[in-house]
C-alpha cells in the first residue's frame, strides 16, 4: 500500500515495526476472542432515494432494449 498507492519507499516509514506488531497483536486477539462484545453501528441508507441521483450524476440509463445476447451474459439467466 505504501509503495504502490502512495508511491513512497518503505524505508521512509520510521515506525513500521511498531505498526506491524500492533496489527499482528490485534489480529491475534481477534483470533483468540472471536466473540465480539461491541455493539455494531447500524446505518440505514435510503437507496431508493439515492438511485435517481446516481443515475443523473453519472448520466447512466438502464438498458431499455434487451436482446438474447444481453440475457445470455446475465447472472440471473436460468432455464426457468
Legacy VTK file of the C-alpha trace (Angstrom):
# vtk DataFile Version 3.0
C-alpha trace
ASCII
DATASET POLYDATA
POINTS 80 float
0.000 0.000 0.000
2.786 2.401 0.875
4.827 1.638 -2.205
2.023 1.103 -4.728
-0.677 3.567 -3.692
1.394 6.279 -2.047
4.459 5.758 -4.279
6.825 6.034 -1.326
9.751 3.917 -0.279
9.147 1.591 2.643
12.406 2.879 4.135
10.796 6.273 4.752
8.422 4.819 7.358
10.081 5.252 10.739
7.863 3.060 12.926
6.935 0.229 10.570
7.957 -2.460 13.073
5.669 -0.948 15.742
2.754 -0.695 13.330
3.289 -4.263 12.129
3.436 -5.566 15.713
0.246 -3.659 16.619
-1.607 -5.157 13.646
-0.366 -8.650 14.496
-1.480 -8.274 18.122
-4.939 -7.061 17.094
-5.376 -9.911 14.624
-4.163 -12.425 17.191
-6.652 -11.039 19.737
-9.437 -11.328 17.164
-8.421 -14.927 16.528
-8.277 -15.776 20.245
-11.517 -13.975 21.157
-13.831 -14.363 18.141
-16.987 -13.416 20.071
-17.311 -9.666 19.732
-18.855 -7.692 22.573
-19.052 -4.311 20.865
-22.404 -3.012 19.705
-22.475 -2.718 15.919
-23.136 0.548 14.147
-26.270 0.157 12.070
-26.815 2.594 9.253
-29.998 2.939 7.255
-29.444 4.137 3.727
-32.421 5.102 1.647
-31.124 3.531 -1.534
-34.392 4.134 -3.345
-33.926 7.871 -2.933
-30.288 7.687 -3.955
-30.896 5.738 -7.172
-32.233 8.638 -9.326
-29.381 10.863 -8.129
-26.815 8.229 -9.047
-28.325 7.875 -12.499
-28.419 11.644 -13.060
-24.964 12.270 -11.616
-23.273 9.592 -13.680
-25.558 10.068 -16.663
-26.481 6.410 -16.598
-29.577 4.954 -18.129
-30.923 1.492 -17.510
-30.851 -0.608 -20.631
-34.295 -0.368 -22.196
-33.727 -2.757 -25.063
-32.740 -6.269 -24.067
-31.869 -8.938 -26.598
-30.737 -12.561 -26.315
-27.052 -11.563 -26.249
-27.514 -9.371 -23.186
-29.688 -12.001 -21.497
-27.087 -14.711 -22.138
-24.495 -12.716 -20.185
-26.791 -12.048 -17.223
-26.058 -13.807 -13.912
-29.787 -14.291 -13.374
-30.270 -16.082 -16.693
-31.610 -19.529 -15.769
-33.501 -22.084 -17.832
-36.778 -21.417 -15.981
LINES 1 81
80 0 1 2 3 4 5 6 7 8 9 10 11 12 13 14 15 16 17 18 19 20 21 22 23 24 25 26 27 28 29 30 31 32 33 34 35 36 37 38 39 40 41 42 43 44 45 46 47 48 49 50 51 52 53 54 55 56 57 58 59 60 61 62 63 64 65 66 67 68 69 70 71 72 73 74 75 76 77 78 79
